[in-house]
Amino acid sequence: MSIPLFQHDKARAMAILKKQIVVLPLLAFLLLSASSPAAALSPAGATWYGAPDGPGSTGGACAYADGVVKAPLSSMITAGGPSLFKGGRGCGACYQVLCNSNAACSGMPVTVVVTDQCPGGICVTDPVHFDLSGAAFGAMAKPGQADLLRNAGRLAVEYTRVSCNYQGFNVAFRVDAGSNVDYLAVVIENVNGDGELAAVELMEGSSGTWTAMQPSWGAQWKLNAGRALQPPFSFQLTSGESKKILVAQNVIPVGWTPGSTYTSMVNY
């Protein structure tokens, strides 16, 4: 007796489904393995500073001031030893850090931004050292065990460099309080991608000419023109590792004031 056509179709469909049940989990595993940072993790040391649930310091050697407390950083920051701080050029770079060396460790990575310098002691003797904020250090712990992990003091951790991704935020320029008509200094914040910057140039008005700014300290760049600068000011940024160019047009307006923050319409 011949089997009706619909039964053939049903048998074929079941065979395909069985193959999918086997193949799809395998495919998902391979994709997760390929995208996981585990293969790129490197060893480092980690400590913490400041208040247990705080931002480390609202001063800091990168000049972010109280910006470390506010979104998007929200206290998830780190001071870096020399290999991370890079004399200030490492300011703004993002890293994932995780620990498995203590029973209180969750083994899940947290993302932190370099906003300060860790200048001595084990920060110098460790090849790579993260001096995390109390909030970031505690975020590596299992639920309810943040204090236990902080009590460990120093941890062996693993880390990897990641792209900064400040969703909903564009690059901002905080004008230093000491700026005047002849001298402009800005702290550049919320930089996606590399986070750190290799070069900053300024254009006055519609001059069409880019003038190189000089590193001041941390994430601050300055231009001492020795004459009255002509706003509005546009900025051309070159990212630290990828050397990508980003232009923020007319971001600081005529009538700008020292101490104010001006947010652009762009980001990497």
C-alpha positions as CSV (number, residue, x, y, z in Angstrom):
1,M,0.0,0.0,0.0
2,S,1.4,3.4,-0.9
3,I,1.9,6.0,1.9
4,P,-0.2,9.2,1.4
5,L,1.9,12.2,0.2
6,F,1.1,14.2,3.4
7,Q,2.7,11.5,5.5
8,H,5.9,11.6,3.4
9,D,5.9,15.4,4.0
10,K,5.4,14.9,7.8
11,A,8.2,12.3,8.0
12,R,10.5,14.7,6.1
13,A,9.7,17.6,8.3
14,M,10.4,15.6,11.5
15,A,13.8,14.5,10.1
16,I,14.7,18.2,9.4
17,L,13.5,19.2,12.9
18,K,15.7,16.6,14.5
19,K,18.7,17.9,12.6
20,Q,17.9,21.4,13.7
21,I,17.7,20.4,17.3
22,V,21.2,19.1,17.1
23,V,22.7,21.7,14.9
24,L,21.3,24.9,16.3
25,P,22.7,24.5,19.9
26,L,26.1,23.7,18.3
27,L,25.9,26.8,16.1
28,A,24.9,28.9,19.1
29,F,27.9,27.5,21.1
30,L,30.3,28.3,18.3
31,L,29.0,31.8,17.9
32,L,29.2,32.5,21.6
33,S,32.7,31.1,21.7
34,A,33.8,33.3,18.8
35,S,32.3,36.5,20.4
36,S,33.4,35.7,24.0
37,P,36.3,37.8,25.4
38,A,37.7,34.8,27.2
39,A,40.3,34.0,24.6
40,A,41.6,37.6,24.7
41,L,41.8,37.9,28.5
42,S,45.1,38.9,30.1
43,P,46.2,38.8,33.8
44,A,46.4,41.9,36.0
45,G,46.3,43.0,39.6
46,A,43.4,44.9,41.1
47,T,42.8,46.9,44.3
48,W,40.2,49.6,45.1
49,Y,40.1,53.1,46.6
50,G,37.8,55.7,48.0
51,A,34.4,54.9,49.6
52,P,33.2,51.3,49.4
53,D,30.3,52.2,47.1
54,G,31.8,55.3,45.7
55,P,33.6,56.6,42.5
56,G,37.1,56.4,43.8
57,S,37.9,60.1,43.5
58,T,36.0,63.1,42.1
59,G,39.3,64.8,41.5
60,G,41.4,62.4,39.5
61,A,44.4,62.8,37.1
62,C,42.2,62.7,34.0
63,A,40.3,66.0,34.8
64,Y,36.9,64.4,34.7
65,A,36.1,65.9,38.1
66,D,32.6,65.0,39.3
67,G,31.7,63.7,35.9
68,V,32.9,60.3,37.2
69,V,29.7,60.1,39.4
70,K,27.3,61.1,36.7
71,A,26.0,59.0,33.8
72,P,27.3,57.5,31.6
73,L,30.4,56.7,33.9
74,S,28.2,56.3,37.0
75,S,31.2,55.5,39.3
76,M,32.3,52.5,37.1
77,I,35.8,53.8,36.8
78,T,39.4,52.8,37.5
79,A,42.7,54.5,38.2
80,G,45.4,52.9,36.1
81,G,49.0,51.9,36.6
82,P,51.5,53.3,34.1
83,S,50.7,50.8,31.4
84,L,47.0,51.9,31.5
85,F,47.3,55.6,32.3
86,K,50.0,56.1,29.7
87,G,50.9,59.5,31.1
88,G,47.4,60.7,30.6
89,R,46.9,59.5,27.1
90,G,45.0,56.4,28.4
91,C,42.3,58.5,29.9
92,G,38.9,57.5,28.6
93,A,39.8,54.0,27.5
94,C,37.4,51.2,28.4
95,Y,38.2,47.7,29.8
96,Q,36.3,44.6,30.9
97,V,37.7,43.2,34.2
98,L,36.6,40.0,36.0
99,C,37.8,37.9,38.9
100,N,37.8,34.2,39.7
101,S,40.5,34.2,42.3
102,N,38.2,34.7,45.3
103,A,35.1,32.8,46.5
104,A,33.1,36.0,46.4
105,C,34.0,36.6,42.7
106,S,31.0,36.3,40.3
107,G,33.3,35.5,37.3
108,M,31.3,38.0,35.3
109,P,33.0,41.0,33.7
110,V,32.4,44.6,34.6
111,T,33.2,47.5,32.2
112,V,35.3,50.4,33.6
113,V,36.8,53.6,32.2
114,V,40.3,54.9,33.0
115,T,39.7,58.3,34.8
116,D,42.6,58.5,37.2
117,Q,46.3,57.5,37.8
118,C,47.6,55.0,40.3
119,P,51.1,56.3,40.7
120,G,53.0,54.1,43.1
121,G,53.4,50.8,45.0
122,I,51.9,47.7,43.4
123,C,50.4,50.0,40.7
124,V,53.9,50.4,39.4
125,T,55.4,46.9,40.2
126,D,52.4,45.1,38.6
127,P,52.8,45.0,34.8
128,V,49.1,45.9,34.6
129,H,47.2,47.2,37.6
130,F,43.6,48.4,38.0
131,D,42.9,50.5,41.1
132,L,39.1,50.3,40.8
133,S,36.5,52.5,42.5
134,G,34.8,50.8,45.4
135,A,31.6,50.6,43.3
136,A,33.4,48.9,40.4
137,F,35.4,46.5,42.6
138,G,32.2,45.4,44.4
139,A,30.4,44.9,41.1
140,M,32.7,42.0,40.4
141,A,31.2,40.1,43.3
142,K,28.4,37.6,43.6
143,P,25.0,39.1,44.7
144,G,25.2,40.3,48.3
145,Q,29.0,39.6,48.6
146,A,30.4,43.0,47.5
147,D,31.7,43.8,51.0
148,L,33.3,40.3,51.3
149,L,35.1,40.9,48.0
150,R,36.3,44.3,49.0
151,N,37.7,42.9,52.2
152,A,40.0,40.8,50.1
153,G,42.0,44.0,49.3
154,R,44.1,42.9,46.4
155,L,42.9,40.4,43.7
156,A,44.3,38.7,40.7
157,V,42.0,39.6,37.8
158,E,41.7,39.2,34.1
159,Y,41.0,41.9,31.6
160,T,40.5,42.9,28.0
161,R,40.3,46.2,26.2
162,V,36.8,46.9,24.8
163,S,35.2,49.7,22.8
164,C,33.5,52.4,24.8
165,N,29.8,52.6,24.0
166,Y,27.9,55.5,25.7
167,Q,24.5,54.9,24.2
168,G,22.4,58.1,24.1
169,F,25.4,60.3,24.8
170,N,27.4,62.5,22.3
171,V,30.9,63.9,22.8
172,A,30.9,66.8,25.2
173,F,33.4,69.6,25.7
174,R,33.8,71.0,29.3
175,V,35.5,74.3,29.2
176,D,38.1,74.8,31.9
177,A,37.3,77.5,34.4
178,G,40.7,79.2,33.6
179,S,39.9,79.7,29.9
180,N,39.7,83.2,28.5
181,V,39.5,85.0,25.1
182,D,43.2,84.1,24.3
183,Y,43.4,80.7,25.9
184,L,41.0,77.7,25.6
185,A,41.2,74.4,27.5
186,V,38.6,71.7,27.2
187,V,38.1,68.3,28.8
188,I,36.6,66.0,26.2
189,E,34.1,63.5,27.5
190,N,31.9,60.5,26.5
191,V,34.1,59.4,23.5
192,N,32.9,56.2,22.0
193,G,35.1,53.6,20.4
194,D,38.8,53.9,21.5
195,G,37.8,56.4,24.3
196,E,41.3,57.9,24.3
197,L,42.4,60.6,21.9
198,A,45.7,60.9,20.0
199,A,45.1,64.4,18.6
200,V,42.6,67.3,18.9
201,E,42.4,70.3,16.4
202,L,40.3,73.4,16.6
203,M,38.8,75.6,13.9
204,E,37.7,79.2,14.6
205,G,34.5,80.3,13.0
206,S,34.4,79.6,9.3
207,S,38.2,80.0,8.8
208,G,38.6,76.6,7.3
209,T,41.9,76.2,9.1
210,W,42.5,73.5,11.7
211,T,45.0,74.4,14.5
212,A,46.5,71.7,16.7
213,M,45.7,71.8,20.4
214,Q,48.2,70.6,22.9
215,P,47.7,67.9,25.6
216,S,47.3,69.8,28.9
217,W,46.8,67.0,31.5
218,G,44.6,64.0,31.6
219,A,41.8,64.3,29.1
220,Q,42.2,68.1,28.8
221,W,43.5,69.8,25.7
222,K,44.5,73.4,25.4
223,L,45.3,76.1,22.8
224,N,47.2,79.2,23.9
225,A,46.8,81.4,20.8
226,G,48.3,84.6,22.3
227,R,45.4,86.5,20.6
228,A,41.7,86.7,20.8
229,L,40.1,83.4,19.5
230,Q,37.1,83.8,17.2
231,P,34.1,81.5,18.1
232,P,32.2,79.5,17.3
233,F,34.7,76.6,17.7
234,S,34.7,73.3,15.9
235,F,36.8,70.3,16.8
236,Q,38.5,67.5,14.9
237,L,39.3,64.5,17.0
238,T,41.7,61.7,16.2
239,S,41.1,58.5,18.2
240,G,44.0,56.9,20.1
241,E,44.3,53.4,18.6
242,S,42.2,53.3,15.4
243,K,43.1,56.9,14.3
244,K,39.6,57.5,13.2
245,I,38.6,61.1,12.6
246,L,35.5,62.8,14.1
247,V,34.4,66.4,13.5
248,A,32.2,68.3,15.9
249,Q,31.0,71.4,14.1
250,N,30.4,74.8,15.9
251,V,30.0,73.0,19.2
252,I,31.2,75.9,21.4
253,P,29.2,79.0,20.5
254,V,29.7,82.7,20.4
255,G,29.3,84.0,24.0
256,W,30.7,80.8,25.6
257,T,31.6,80.9,29.2
258,P,34.4,79.3,31.2
259,G,33.2,76.3,33.3
260,S,30.4,75.4,30.9
261,T,29.9,72.1,29.1
262,Y,28.9,72.1,25.5
263,T,27.6,68.9,23.9
264,S,28.1,68.1,20.3
265,M,25.7,66.3,17.9
266,V,28.2,63.5,17.1
267,N,30.1,60.5,18.5
268,Y,32.2,57.8,17.0
